[in-house]
Amino acid sequence: MNQTATSSGVPFIGLPDLMRMAIKGIDLTPLGSKLIEYAQQKPQAAEVWLDIATIFQLKQNRDFALAMQREALKLQRVFHQPAKRFPMRLRLLAIFGEGDLMANTPVEFLVENSDISLDMLYVTADFSPSDIQLQQLPAHDAIFVAIAESEENRPLLHKVAEWLRTVTVPVFNRPEYISRLSRDEVWAKFHDIDGISLPRTLRLPRDRLAELVQEDGREGSPGCAFPCIVRPVDSHAGQGLEKMDDLFALERYLATHEESVFFLAPFVDYRGEDGRFRKYRVVLIQGKPYLCHLAISQHWMVHYLNADMLHNADNRAEEAQRMIDFDQTFAVHHAPVLQEIARRSGLDYLGIDCAETSDGRLLVFEIDSNMIVHALDPEDIFPYKKAHMQVVFDAFQHMLADAIT
């Protein structure tokens, strides 16, 4: 484990090792209970509170996890993941916001076991640029903004952007660019790129969705053609995402979802000739694309954890082959689109969840800066992934190092 000694004397476990245990099927409940008991005895152990928060996020107990995170942040705002190889190449300061595992870019995975030391500075909603005195921060050579785009984070991103105008070290993923990655703004910004298929996404208040139901789907109702997909604003990982085939489905959806604002988009049937759906997760690092996974499923809503990858050797073999030939096939075929996405985004690092349409276009589901990429899958089942993902991590680390040389 990559444990770090803390001022409380208890090791800081951190996200990578905790998620590694969860993926291996280890029950984190006993560890969580033990840490809670310790934190009650040593309430100043901020790292312990943060580990408790991570454990309960992984156990899908979001409300309790966020309460534990708040306890941690009352005590301190900076958490340290040390370099594991020496001599140390650089010291990275990452700016995090409050929230769950989708609230920030998981930078910990990108520099884990490297010669880069990582300090994670958490800023909260009441943050003011004048609160941060550079001389009081950990020594750092570069800054990476990990805060993800969301309705809640936009004011915070604006404040961080104001503060970062005063720093002199290299800054990666400027917050003013992150804040433009909402699903509807992504459509407005990228839909006219040659070779892209990016279904129009509308941001609609609840009463407007209800009106669409009452309009009986007549022609001219914007975005109401069926089938369509609906999700609450700021939802991720398929939470609240459903396909609507008719008015009755939309009406039932509204009856069971209390959120006030939703995204509405047409459904695109992207299944291949064999009837299966394939979703690629690609990251762009300084404009260069890297494949992080290929999820293959019988269902249109594809996520790597619910796709048939763990128990299907054929799917894993296809993913392994796509990782081998990605630079000569997918990356070449879609190079103009990917390069233009990188240029328009203004970001040094971003992720794209995408597929290919039957006519060869790049079908984009999502563009954002906080997609989880890792090398935690069991090596005995996914022997091809660790070395491939190390190429991704090396590219990220070289990007940082090149900026300070």
C-alpha angles and dihedrals in degrees: 000000000000094000121168125208111240137197088260091056093241118115118251104231099189136194101292096057094040092050090045089057092047093051090051088057096250112156105239094193096094092048091048091050091049092050092048090053090050093047090053089055095041104030093173093066097109095176090056091054090050092050089050089052092052093048093053092046088056088049090053094246094130101166094052091043093054091047089055091047090054089053090053093049092050087064102042141346103209124072124183134221107183128219112262099200127056146253086047111236101200146340114240124199112200120195112221133182131210118273147076130313091288095053095083142027104264094235089166090078094048095058101027115135091006137118090260122099115214128207115186113208113195117208120189135210092269091055117136123193088233089060093073119074109191092215090059094055123090112273108271140175099200141010128225120192107221098173110119127223115265139137089257095046099049096088089046092050089051091053092047090050089054091051095046091058086074099053125094102200121090113280122206124202099013111221094231088065095044091055090063095063102091112131095252093046090048088058092049092047102044112019096096096057111123110252097020128118108201115162113221112260120205125199106217133176117235094256091055091054088049089052090053088057090052092048089065091228095286117177113277095038099129113242094352100113113125134269096045137150127235131193136164115259112264094020119136140183092034095300107157092356113138138163116238116209097173145358093273091058091051091048091050090048092055091048091058101037119068100186117125102219130039142182116233124193138159116264116245118203102219101166117140128237089274091057095250129121121232123197122187124204108207128177124202114214110188086338097307115119124230125183112230099176145341115216118199122194145158088229127075094228099073124187122162093238094052096037118097096258106113095055101029114081092186091057091049091049090053092048091049091051092048089052090052097048100030095107092051099042124018095025092049096045093050098032096116092051095045093047092051092048089053092048096048094044094058089210128131092209128024141148132231127197105201149146138195125260122223089256092054102258125137107255107207120202100172142358118195144132101240107061113141113246120172147146098231100115114118108274094215090061099031102032092158099057107069096061092042094050091047086065088057093048092047090053091052092048093047089052090057096043095047090058094061099043 
